[in-house]
Structure formats: C-alpha cells, structure tokens
Amino acid sequence: MKAKELKSLNEADLHVKMIELKKDMMKINAQIAIGTIPKSPGKIKEIRRTIAKILTIRKLKGGSKKE
C-alpha cells in the first residue's frame, strides 16, 4: 500500500490494517518454518515495509504506541 493511501485512513482503520498484515506475516513465516516455499517471496518484504509505514504514520499523527 502506498503511504498516501495509508495517510487517508483514520486511526481505527490503520489499527485493523496492521492486525491484518501481522496475521498475513505469521502465515508466511509459518510456511517458511515448515519448509514450504511461499507463493510470493516478495510479499514478505512488502508486508514488513507496509507495517513500518503504518507505525510511522501513527507516530506522526500522535496515535497510540507501537504494538
């Protein structure tokens, strides 16, 4: 997701998006731990960056602390 799109979301939507991304990340990490190759290895990098963008935007908006 682009930073511009994330900035337009409110605090509650950012929180929901963060939870969703963390769940996706856990699924991918579980696949890696089992030994299967994820369908899209580049997705890991994209998810990590999006989570970082969300945390940055929440911090700039004066939102809640890091989870």
mmCIF file of the N, C-alpha and C atoms, coordinates in Angstrom:
data_MODEL
# 
_entry.id   MODEL 
# 
loop_
_atom_site.group_PDB 
_atom_site.id 
_atom_site.type_symbol 
_atom_site.label_atom_id 
_atom_site.label_alt_id 
_atom_site.label_comp_id 
_atom_site.label_asym_id 
_atom_site.label_entity_id 
_atom_site.label_seq_id 
_atom_site.pdbx_PDB_ins_code 
_atom_site.Cartn_x 
_atom_site.Cartn_y 
_atom_site.Cartn_z 
_atom_site.occupancy 
_atom_site.B_iso_or_equiv 
_atom_site.pdbx_formal_charge 
_atom_site.auth_seq_id 
_atom_site.auth_comp_id 
_atom_site.auth_asym_id 
_atom_site.auth_atom_id 
_atom_site.pdbx_PDB_model_num 
ATOM 1   N N  . MET A 1 1  ? 0.832  -1.181  0.000  1.00 0.00 ? 1  MET A N  1 
ATOM 2   C CA . MET A 1 1  ? 0.000  0.000   0.000  1.00 0.00 ? 1  MET A CA 1 
ATOM 3   C C  . MET A 1 1  ? 0.875  1.243   0.000  1.00 0.00 ? 1  MET A C  1 
ATOM 4   N N  . LYS A 1 2  ? 0.430  2.235   -0.670 1.00 0.00 ? 2  LYS A N  1 
ATOM 5   C CA . LYS A 1 2  ? 1.182  3.488   -0.741 1.00 0.00 ? 2  LYS A CA 1 
ATOM 6   C C  . LYS A 1 2  ? 0.965  4.295   0.534  1.00 0.00 ? 2  LYS A C  1 
ATOM 7   N N  . ALA A 1 3  ? 1.965  5.097   0.886  1.00 0.00 ? 3  ALA A N  1 
ATOM 8   C CA . ALA A 1 3  ? 1.889  5.922   2.083  1.00 0.00 ? 3  ALA A CA 1 
ATOM 9   C C  . ALA A 1 3  ? 0.734  6.917   1.990  1.00 0.00 ? 3  ALA A C  1 
ATOM 10  N N  . LYS A 1 4  ? 0.489  7.414   0.800  1.00 0.00 ? 4  LYS A N  1 
ATOM 11  C CA . LYS A 1 4  ? -0.592 8.382   0.604  1.00 0.00 ? 4  LYS A CA 1 
ATOM 12  C C  . LYS A 1 4  ? -1.945 7.756   0.949  1.00 0.00 ? 4  LYS A C  1 
ATOM 13  N N  . GLU A 1 5  ? -2.137 6.497   0.559  1.00 0.00 ? 5  GLU A N  1 
ATOM 14  C CA . GLU A 1 5  ? -3.378 5.793   0.865  1.00 0.00 ? 5  GLU A CA 1 
ATOM 15  C C  . GLU A 1 5  ? -3.513 5.563   2.371  1.00 0.00 ? 5  GLU A C  1 
ATOM 16  N N  . LEU A 1 6  ? -2.394 5.230   3.009  1.00 0.00 ? 6  LEU A N  1 
ATOM 17  C CA . LEU A 1 6  ? -2.418 4.976   4.447  1.00 0.00 ? 6  LEU A CA 1 
ATOM 18  C C  . LEU A 1 6  ? -2.698 6.257   5.237  1.00 0.00 ? 6  LEU A C  1 
ATOM 19  N N  . LYS A 1 7  ? -2.185 7.390   4.766  1.00 0.00 ? 7  LYS A N  1 
ATOM 20  C CA . LYS A 1 7  ? -2.394 8.654   5.466  1.00 0.00 ? 7  LYS A CA 1 
ATOM 21  C C  . LYS A 1 7  ? -3.862 9.066   5.467  1.00 0.00 ? 7  LYS A C  1 
ATOM 22  N N  . SER A 1 8  ? -4.589 8.617   4.450  1.00 0.00 ? 8  SER A N  1 
ATOM 23  C CA . SER A 1 8  ? -6.000 8.992   4.363  1.00 0.00 ? 8  SER A CA 1 
ATOM 24  C C  . SER A 1 8  ? -6.883 8.171   5.313  1.00 0.00 ? 8  SER A C  1 
ATOM 25  N N  . LEU A 1 9  ? -6.347 7.082   5.856  1.00 0.00 ? 9  LEU A N  1 
ATOM 26  C CA . LEU A 1 9  ? -7.132 6.251   6.774  1.00 0.00 ? 9  LEU A CA 1 
ATOM 27  C C  . LEU A 1 9  ? -7.128 6.850   8.176  1.00 0.00 ? 9  LEU A C  1 
ATOM 28  N N  . ASN A 1 10 ? -8.190 6.581   8.922  1.00 0.00 ? 10 ASN A N  1 
ATOM 29  C CA . ASN A 1 10 ? -8.232 7.050   10.308 1.00 0.00 ? 10 ASN A CA 1 
ATOM 30  C C  . ASN A 1 10 ? -7.526 6.040   11.212 1.00 0.00 ? 10 ASN A C  1 
ATOM 31  N N  . GLU A 1 11 ? -7.423 6.354   12.482 1.00 0.00 ? 11 GLU A N  1 
ATOM 32  C CA . GLU A 1 11 ? -6.676 5.538   13.446 1.00 0.00 ? 11 GLU A CA 1 
ATOM 33  C C  . GLU A 1 11 ? -7.223 4.120   13.550 1.00 0.00 ? 11 GLU A C  1 
ATOM 34  N N  . ALA A 1 12 ? -8.534 3.973   13.575 1.00 0.00 ? 12 ALA A N  1 
ATOM 35  C CA . ALA A 1 12 ? -9.143 2.648   13.700 1.00 0.00 ? 12 ALA A CA 1 
ATOM 36  C C  . ALA A 1 12 ? -8.851 1.790   12.469 1.00 0.00 ? 12 ALA A C  1 
ATOM 37  N N  . ASP A 1 13 ? -8.928 2.388   11.295 1.00 0.00 ? 13 ASP A N  1 
ATOM 38  C CA . ASP A 1 13 ? -8.646 1.648   10.069 1.00 0.00 ? 13 ASP A CA 1 
ATOM 39  C C  . ASP A 1 13 ? -7.174 1.238   9.995  1.00 0.00 ? 13 ASP A C  1 
ATOM 40  N N  . LEU A 1 14 ? -6.290 2.107   10.453 1.00 0.00 ? 14 LEU A N  1 
ATOM 41  C CA . LEU A 1 14 ? -4.871 1.771   10.488 1.00 0.00 ? 14 LEU A CA 1 
ATOM 42  C C  . LEU A 1 14 ? -4.618 0.591   11.415 1.00 0.00 ? 14 LEU A C  1 
ATOM 43  N N  . HIS A 1 15 ? -5.310 0.598   12.545 1.00 0.00 ? 15 HIS A N  1 
ATOM 44  C CA . HIS A 1 15 ? -5.157 -0.494  13.517 1.00 0.00 ? 15 HIS A CA 1 
ATOM 45  C C  . HIS A 1 15 ? -5.623 -1.819  12.911 1.00 0.00 ? 15 HIS A C  1 
ATOM 46  N N  . VAL A 1 16 ? -6.759 -1.794  12.241 1.00 0.00 ? 16 VAL A N  1 
ATOM 47  C CA . VAL A 1 16 ? -7.298 -3.003  11.607 1.00 0.00 ? 16 VAL A CA 1 
ATOM 48  C C  . VAL A 1 16 ? -6.346 -3.500  10.523 1.00 0.00 ? 16 VAL A C  1 
ATOM 49  N N  . LYS A 1 17 ? -5.819 -2.594  9.728  1.00 0.00 ? 17 LYS A N  1 
ATOM 50  C CA . LYS A 1 17 ? -4.889 -2.950  8.653  1.00 0.00 ? 17 LYS A CA 1 
ATOM 51  C C  . LYS A 1 17 ? -3.618 -3.564  9.225  1.00 0.00 ? 17 LYS A C  1 
ATOM 52  N N  . MET A 1 18 ? -3.149 -3.009  10.346 1.00 0.00 ? 18 MET A N  1 
ATOM 53  C CA . MET A 1 18 ? -1.942 -3.526  10.992 1.00 0.00 ? 18 MET A CA 1 
ATOM 54  C C  . MET A 1 18 ? -2.158 -4.961  11.473 1.00 0.00 ? 18 MET A C  1 
ATOM 55  N N  . ILE A 1 19 ? -3.291 -5.212  12.097 1.00 0.00 ? 19 ILE A N  1 
ATOM 56  C CA . ILE A 1 19 ? -3.591 -6.561  12.574 1.00 0.00 ? 19 ILE A CA 1 
ATOM 57  C C  . ILE A 1 19 ? -3.666 -7.541  11.409 1.00 0.00 ? 19 ILE A C  1 
ATOM 58  N N  . GLU A 1 20 ? -4.307 -7.121  10.339 1.00 0.00 ? 20 GLU A N  1 
ATOM 59  C CA . GLU A 1 20 ? -4.438 -7.957  9.142  1.00 0.00 ? 20 GLU A CA 1 
ATOM 60  C C  . GLU A 1 20 ? -3.059 -8.305  8.561  1.00 0.00 ? 20 GLU A C  1 
ATOM 61  N N  . LEU A 1 21 ? -2.181 -7.319  8.471  1.00 0.00 ? 21 LEU A N  1 
ATOM 62  C CA . LEU A 1 21 ? -0.842 -7.543  7.931  1.00 0.00 ? 21 LEU A CA 1 
ATOM 63  C C  . LEU A 1 21 ? -0.017 -8.458  8.827  1.00 0.00 ? 21 LEU A C  1 
ATOM 64  N N  . LYS A 1 22 ? -0.153 -8.296  10.137 1.00 0.00 ? 22 LYS A N  1 
ATOM 65  C CA . LYS A 1 22 ? 0.586  -9.154  11.058 1.00 0.00 ? 22 LYS A CA 1 
ATOM 66  C C  . LYS A 1 22 ? 0.128  -10.606 10.956 1.00 0.00 ? 22 LYS A C  1 
ATOM 67  N N  . LYS A 1 23 ? -1.183 -10.811 10.749 1.00 0.00 ? 23 LYS A N  1 
ATOM 68  C CA . LYS A 1 23 ? -1.686 -12.172 10.566 1.00 0.00 ? 23 LYS A CA 1 
ATOM 69  C C  . LYS A 1 23 ? -1.121 -12.791 9.291  1.00 0.00 ? 23 LYS A C  1 
ATOM 70  N N  . ASP A 1 24 ? -1.090 -12.007 8.216  1.00 0.00 ? 24 ASP A N  1 
ATOM 71  C CA . ASP A 1 24 ? -0.519 -12.490 6.964  1.00 0.00 ? 24 ASP A CA 1 
ATOM 72  C C  . ASP A 1 24 ? 0.952  -12.848 7.141  1.00 0.00 ? 24 ASP A C  1 
ATOM 73  N N  . MET A 1 25 ? 1.665  -12.008 7.870  1.00 0.00 ? 25 MET A N  1 
ATOM 74  C CA . MET A 1 25 ? 3.081  -12.243 8.107  1.00 0.00 ? 25 MET A CA 1 
ATOM 75  C C  . MET A 1 25 ? 3.293  -13.524 8.905  1.00 0.00 ? 25 MET A C  1 
ATOM 76  N N  . MET A 1 26 ? 2.437  -13.780 9.891  1.00 0.00 ? 26 MET A N  1 
ATOM 77  C CA . MET A 1 26 ? 2.543  -15.012 10.678 1.00 0.00 ? 26 MET A CA 1 
ATOM 78  C C  . MET A 1 26 ? 2.307  -16.241 9.805  1.00 0.00 ? 26 MET A C  1 
ATOM 79  N N  . LYS A 1 27 ? 1.336  -16.166 8.892  1.00 0.00 ? 27 LYS A N  1 
ATOM 80  C CA . LYS A 1 27 ? 1.059  -17.286 7.996  1.00 0.00 ? 27 LYS A CA 1 
ATOM 81  C C  . LYS A 1 27 ? 2.262  -17.586 7.110  1.00 0.00 ? 27 LYS A C  1 
ATOM 82  N N  . ILE A 1 28 ? 2.854  -16.542 6.558  1.00 0.00 ? 28 ILE A N  1 
ATOM 83  C CA . ILE A 1 28 ? 4.012  -16.721 5.680  1.00 0.00 ? 28 ILE A CA 1 
ATOM 84  C C  . ILE A 1 28 ? 5.195  -17.274 6.462  1.00 0.00 ? 28 ILE A C  1 
ATOM 85  N N  . ASN A 1 29 ? 5.417  -16.752 7.666  1.00 0.00 ? 29 ASN A N  1 
ATOM 86  C CA . ASN A 1 29 ? 6.518  -17.244 8.490  1.00 0.00 ? 29 ASN A CA 1 
ATOM 87  C C  . ASN A 1 29 ? 6.307  -18.697 8.888  1.00 0.00 ? 29 ASN A C  1 
ATOM 88  N N  . ALA A 1 30 ? 5.062  -19.091 9.114  1.00 0.00 ? 30 ALA A N  1 
ATOM 89  C CA . ALA A 1 30 ? 4.771  -20.485 9.440  1.00 0.00 ? 30 ALA A CA 1 
ATOM 90  C C  . ALA A 1 30 ? 5.078  -21.390 8.249  1.00 0.00 ? 30 ALA A C  1 
ATOM 91  N N  . GLN A 1 31 ? 4.741  -20.936 7.054  1.00 0.00 ? 31 GLN A N  1 
ATOM 92  C CA . GLN A 1 31 ? 5.057  -21.709 5.851  1.00 0.00 ? 31 GLN A CA 1 
ATOM 93  C C  . GLN A 1 31 ? 6.562  -21.904 5.708  1.00 0.00 ? 31 GLN A C  1 
ATOM 94  N N  . ILE A 1 32 ? 7.307  -20.853 5.972  1.00 0.00 ? 32 ILE A N  1 
ATOM 95  C CA . ILE A 1 32 ? 8.765  -20.927 5.869  1.00 0.00 ? 32 ILE A CA 1 
ATOM 96  C C  . ILE A 1 32 ? 9.320  -21.878 6.918  1.00 0.00 ? 32 ILE A C  1 
ATOM 97  N N  . ALA A 1 33 ? 8.776  -21.828 8.131  1.00 0.00 ? 33 ALA A N  1 
ATOM 98  C CA . ALA A 1 33 ? 9.246  -22.685 9.210  1.00 0.00 ? 33 ALA A CA 1 
ATOM 99  C C  . ALA A 1 33 ? 8.979  -24.157 8.903  1.00 0.00 ? 33 ALA A C  1 
ATOM 100 N N  . ILE A 1 34 ? 7.858  -24.435 8.260  1.00 0.00 ? 34 ILE A N  1 
ATOM 101 C CA . ILE A 1 34 ? 7.525  -25.810 7.897  1.00 0.00 ? 34 ILE A CA 1 
ATOM 102 C C  . ILE A 1 34 ? 8.443  -26.302 6.783  1.00 0.00 ? 34 ILE A C  1 
ATOM 103 N N  . GLY A 1 35 ? 8.874  -25.405 5.953  1.00 0.00 ? 35 GLY A N  1 
ATOM 104 C CA . GLY A 1 35 ? 9.779  -25.773 4.871  1.00 0.00 ? 35 GLY A CA 1 
ATOM 105 C C  . GLY A 1 35 ? 9.190  -25.580 3.492  1.00 0.00 ? 35 GLY A C  1 
ATOM 106 N N  . THR A 1 36 ? 7.948  -25.124 3.421  1.00 0.00 ? 36 THR A N  1 
ATOM 107 C CA . THR A 1 36 ? 7.351  -24.868 2.115  1.00 0.00 ? 36 THR A CA 1 
ATOM 108 C C  . THR A 1 36 ? 7.731  -23.465 1.653  1.00 0.00 ? 36 THR A C  1 
ATOM 109 N N  . ILE A 1 37 ? 7.780  -23.307 0.368  1.00 0.00 ? 37 ILE A N  1 
ATOM 110 C CA . ILE A 1 37 ? 8.137  -22.012 -0.206 1.00 0.00 ? 37 ILE A CA 1 
ATOM 111 C C  . ILE A 1 37 ? 6.856  -21.215 -0.395 1.00 0.00 ? 37 ILE A C  1 
ATOM 112 N N  . PRO A 1 38 ? 6.811  -19.970 0.115  1.00 0.00 ? 38 PRO A N  1 
ATOM 113 C CA . PRO A 1 38 ? 5.608  -19.155 -0.077 1.00 0.00 ? 38 PRO A CA 1 
ATOM 114 C C  . PRO A 1 38 ? 5.365  -18.867 -1.556 1.00 0.00 ? 38 PRO A C  1 
ATOM 115 N N  . LYS A 1 39 ? 4.101  -18.631 -1.913 1.00 0.00 ? 39 LYS A N  1 
ATOM 116 C CA . LYS A 1 39 ? 3.746  -18.361 -3.305 1.00 0.00 ? 39 LYS A CA 1 
ATOM 117 C C  . LYS A 1 39 ? 4.465  -17.130 -3.833 1.00 0.00 ? 39 LYS A C  1 
ATOM 118 N N  . SER A 1 40 ? 4.577  -16.123 -2.990 1.00 0.00 ? 40 SER A N  1 
ATOM 119 C CA . SER A 1 40 ? 5.195  -14.872 -3.413 1.00 0.00 ? 40 SER A CA 1 
ATOM 120 C C  . SER A 1 40 ? 6.222  -14.432 -2.364 1.00 0.00 ? 40 SER A C  1 
ATOM 121 N N  . PRO A 1 41 ? 7.490  -14.787 -2.546 1.00 0.00 ? 41 PRO A N  1 
ATOM 122 C CA . PRO A 1 41 ? 8.512  -14.407 -1.566 1.00 0.00 ? 41 PRO A CA 1 
ATOM 123 C C  . PRO A 1 41 ? 8.659  -12.896 -1.398 1.00 0.00 ? 41 PRO A C  1 
ATOM 124 N N  . GLY A 1 42 ? 8.358  -12.116 -2.424 1.00 0.00 ? 42 GLY A N  1 
ATOM 125 C CA . GLY A 1 42 ? 8.457  -10.664 -2.336 1.00 0.00 ? 42 GLY A CA 1 
ATOM 126 C C  . GLY A 1 42 ? 7.403  -10.057 -1.431 1.00 0.00 ? 42 GLY A C  1 
ATOM 127 N N  . LYS A 1 43 ? 6.361  -10.815 -1.146 1.00 0.00 ? 43 LYS A N  1 
ATOM 128 C CA . LYS A 1 43 ? 5.262  -10.340 -0.291 1.00 0.00 ? 43 LYS A CA 1 
ATOM 129 C C  . LYS A 1 43 ? 5.762  -10.063 1.126  1.00 0.00 ? 43 LYS A C  1 
ATOM 130 N N  . ILE A 1 44 ? 6.746  -10.837 1.585  1.00 0.00 ? 44 ILE A N  1 
ATOM 131 C CA . ILE A 1 44 ? 7.286  -10.666 2.935  1.00 0.00 ? 44 ILE A CA 1 
ATOM 132 C C  . ILE A 1 44 ? 7.853  -9.255  3.090  1.00 0.00 ? 44 ILE A C  1 
ATOM 133 N N  . LYS A 1 45 ? 8.663  -8.859  2.126  1.00 0.00 ? 45 LYS A N  1 
ATOM 134 C CA . LYS A 1 45 ? 9.286  -7.536  2.163  1.00 0.00 ? 45 LYS A CA 1 
ATOM 135 C C  . LYS A 1 45 ? 8.227  -6.441  2.102  1.00 0.00 ? 45 LYS A C  1 
ATOM 136 N N  . GLU A 1 46 ? 7.229  -6.645  1.249  1.00 0.00 ? 46 GLU A N  1 
ATOM 137 C CA . GLU A 1 46 ? 6.157  -5.661  1.099  1.00 0.00 ? 46 GLU A CA 1 
ATOM 138 C C  . GLU A 1 46 ? 5.365  -5.502  2.398  1.00 0.00 ? 46 GLU A C  1 
ATOM 139 N N  . ILE A 1 47 ? 5.053  -6.605  3.060  1.00 0.00 ? 47 ILE A N  1 
ATOM 140 C CA . ILE A 1 47 ? 4.293  -6.556  4.317  1.00 0.00 ? 47 ILE A CA 1 
ATOM 141 C C  . ILE A 1 47 ? 5.098  -5.839  5.396  1.00 0.00 ? 47 ILE A C  1 
ATOM 142 N N  . ARG A 1 48 ? 6.388  -6.172  5.516  1.00 0.00 ? 48 ARG A N  1 
ATOM 143 C CA . ARG A 1 48 ? 7.220  -5.523  6.526  1.00 0.00 ? 48 ARG A CA 1 
ATOM 144 C C  . ARG A 1 48 ? 7.294  -4.019  6.306  1.00 0.00 ? 48 ARG A C  1 
ATOM 145 N N  . ARG A 1 49 ? 7.426  -3.606  5.057  1.00 0.00 ? 49 ARG A N  1 
ATOM 146 C CA . ARG A 1 49 ? 7.506  -2.178  4.757  1.00 0.00 ? 49 ARG A CA 1 
ATOM 147 C C  . ARG A 1 49 ? 6.180  -1.470  5.041  1.00 0.00 ? 49 ARG A C  1 
ATOM 148 N N  . THR A 1 50 ? 5.077  -2.132  4.720  1.00 0.00 ? 50 THR A N  1 
ATOM 149 C CA . THR A 1 50 ? 3.767  -1.523  4.972  1.00 0.00 ? 50 THR A CA 1 
ATOM 150 C C  . THR A 1 50 ? 3.527  -1.366  6.471  1.00 0.00 ? 50 THR A C  1 
ATOM 151 N N  . ILE A 1 51 ? 3.925  -2.358  7.255  1.00 0.00 ? 51 ILE A N  1 
ATOM 152 C CA . ILE A 1 51 ? 3.793  -2.256  8.713  1.00 0.00 ? 51 ILE A CA 1 
ATOM 153 C C  . ILE A 1 51 ? 4.623  -1.079  9.222  1.00 0.00 ? 51 ILE A C  1 
ATOM 154 N N  . ALA A 1 52 ? 5.827  -0.923  8.703  1.00 0.00 ? 52 ALA A N  1 
ATOM 155 C CA . ALA A 1 52 ? 6.679  0.198   9.106  1.00 0.00 ? 52 ALA A CA 1 
ATOM 156 C C  . ALA A 1 52 ? 6.045  1.537   8.726  1.00 0.00 ? 52 ALA A C  1 
ATOM 157 N N  . LYS A 1 53 ? 5.436  1.599   7.544  1.00 0.00 ? 53 LYS A N  1 
ATOM 158 C CA . LYS A 1 53 ? 4.758  2.827   7.121  1.00 0.00 ? 53 LYS A CA 1 
ATOM 159 C C  . LYS A 1 53 ? 3.604  3.157   8.062  1.00 0.00 ? 53 LYS A C  1 
ATOM 160 N N  . ILE A 1 54 ? 2.837  2.150   8.439  1.00 0.00 ? 54 ILE A N  1 
ATOM 161 C CA . ILE A 1 54 ? 1.700  2.365   9.344  1.00 0.00 ? 54 ILE A CA 1 
ATOM 162 C C  . ILE A 1 54 ? 2.184  2.879   10.688 1.00 0.00 ? 54 ILE A C  1 
ATOM 163 N N  . LEU A 1 55 ? 3.240  2.269   11.213 1.00 0.00 ? 55 LEU A N  1 
ATOM 164 C CA . LEU A 1 55 ? 3.781  2.711   12.505 1.00 0.00 ? 55 LEU A CA 1 
ATOM 165 C C  . LEU A 1 55 ? 4.271  4.158   12.422 1.00 0.00 ? 55 LEU A C  1 
ATOM 166 N N  . THR A 1 56 ? 4.910  4.511   11.327 1.00 0.00 ? 56 THR A N  1 
ATOM 167 C CA . THR A 1 56 ? 5.403  5.876   11.147 1.00 0.00 ? 56 THR A CA 1 
ATOM 168 C C  . THR A 1 56 ? 4.249  6.862   11.080 1.00 0.00 ? 56 THR A C  1 
ATOM 169 N N  . ILE A 1 57 ? 3.235  6.529   10.311 1.00 0.00 ? 57 ILE A N  1 
ATOM 170 C CA . ILE A 1 57 ? 2.084  7.429   10.172 1.00 0.00 ? 57 ILE A CA 1 
ATOM 171 C C  . ILE A 1 57 ? 1.364  7.595   11.503 1.00 0.00 ? 57 ILE A C  1 
ATOM 172 N N  . ARG A 1 58 ? 1.210  6.496   12.253 1.00 0.00 ? 58 ARG A N  1 
ATOM 173 C CA . ARG A 1 58 ? 0.554  6.589   13.559 1.00 0.00 ? 58 ARG A CA 1 
ATOM 174 C C  . ARG A 1 58 ? 1.358  7.463   14.512 1.00 0.00 ? 58 ARG A C  1 
ATOM 175 N N  . LYS A 1 59 ? 2.667  7.356   14.424 1.00 0.00 ? 59 LYS A N  1 
ATOM 176 C CA . LYS A 1 59 ? 3.517  8.171   15.287 1.00 0.00 ? 59 LYS A CA 1 
ATOM 177 C C  . LYS A 1 59 ? 3.415  9.651   14.918 1.00 0.00 ? 59 LYS A C  1 
ATOM 178 N N  . LEU A 1 60 ? 3.390  9.942   13.624 1.00 0.00 ? 60 LEU A N  1 
ATOM 179 C CA . LEU A 1 60 ? 3.282  11.326  13.177 1.00 0.00 ? 60 LEU A CA 1 
ATOM 180 C C  . LEU A 1 60 ? 1.922  11.931  13.536 1.00 0.00 ? 60 LEU A C  1 
ATOM 181 N N  . LYS A 1 61 ? 0.885  11.119  13.491 1.00 0.00 ? 61 LYS A N  1 
ATOM 182 C CA . LYS A 1 61 ? -0.449 11.597  13.839 1.00 0.00 ? 61 LYS A CA 1 
ATOM 183 C C  . LYS A 1 61 ? -0.626 11.717  15.354 1.00 0.00 ? 61 LYS A C  1 
ATOM 184 N N  . GLY A 1 62 ? 0.333  11.191  16.110 1.00 0.00 ? 62 GLY A N  1 
ATOM 185 C CA . GLY A 1 62 ? 0.232  11.254  17.564 1.00 0.00 ? 62 GLY A CA 1 
ATOM 186 C C  . GLY A 1 62 ? -0.666 10.160  18.093 1.00 0.00 ? 62 GLY A C  1 
ATOM 187 N N  . GLY A 1 63 ? -0.710 9.048   17.365 1.00 0.00 ? 63 GLY A N  1 
ATOM 188 C CA . GLY A 1 63 ? -1.564 7.935   17.729 1.00 0.00 ? 63 GLY A CA 1 
ATOM 189 C C  . GLY A 1 63 ? -0.998 7.113   18.863 1.00 0.00 ? 63 GLY A C  1 
ATOM 190 N N  . SER A 1 64 ? -1.516 5.919   19.000 1.00 0.00 ? 64 SER A N  1 
ATOM 191 C CA . SER A 1 64 ? -1.113 5.049   20.094 1.00 0.00 ? 64 SER A CA 1 
ATOM 192 C C  . SER A 1 64 ? 0.304  4.521   19.874 1.00 0.00 ? 64 SER A C  1 
ATOM 193 N N  . LYS A 1 65 ? 0.840  3.879   20.916 1.00 0.00 ? 65 LYS A N  1 
ATOM 194 C CA . LYS A 1 65 ? 2.198  3.388   20.887 1.00 0.00 ? 65 LYS A CA 1 
ATOM 195 C C  . LYS A 1 65 ? 2.309  2.156   20.001 1.00 0.00 ? 65 LYS A C  1 
ATOM 196 N N  . LYS A 1 66 ? 3.560  1.773   19.754 1.00 0.00 ? 66 LYS A N  1 
ATOM 197 C CA . LYS A 1 66 ? 3.848  0.601   18.942 1.00 0.00 ? 66 LYS A CA 1 
ATOM 198 C C  . LYS A 1 66 ? 3.276  -0.651  19.594 1.00 0.00 ? 66 LYS A C  1 
ATOM 199 N N  . GLU A 1 67 ? 2.785  -1.553  18.763 1.00 0.00 ? 67 GLU A N  1 
ATOM 200 C CA . GLU A 1 67 ? 2.211  -2.810  19.278 1.00 0.00 ? 67 GLU A CA 1 
ATOM 201 C C  . GLU A 1 67 ? 3.260  -3.870  19.350 1.00 0.00 ? 67 GLU A C  1 
# 
